[in-house]
């Protein structure tokens, strides 16, 4: 059985002027782990899925980790799985799942880089 809340993974929304990304969601617990910048530091917080869904549906039409464009960033080569970044292909990973997980972590880390 698929997790319908899992479709929220990788989605972006804004809360209190901060860009937030859903790292993982769990429909059983009704909670989502959300990454955001707080006081210059990357922070991961738990949020109710109802709040996350409300914020996403109210204001956001952006690419997410479940989009076709993002799915195309994960590729298989003879020596393993990679994801495309601005810096080039990153990998190899043993499976497409690991490559997607690393892509998610890459995006979260990029979110925490101070542009100043």
Secondary structure, DSSP 8 states (H G I E B T S, - for coil): ---GGGGGTT-EEEETTEEEEEEEEETTTTEEEEEEEETTEEEEEEEEHHHHHHHHHHH-----TTSHHHHTTEEEETTEEEEEETTEEEEEESSHHHHHHHHHHHHHHHHTS---
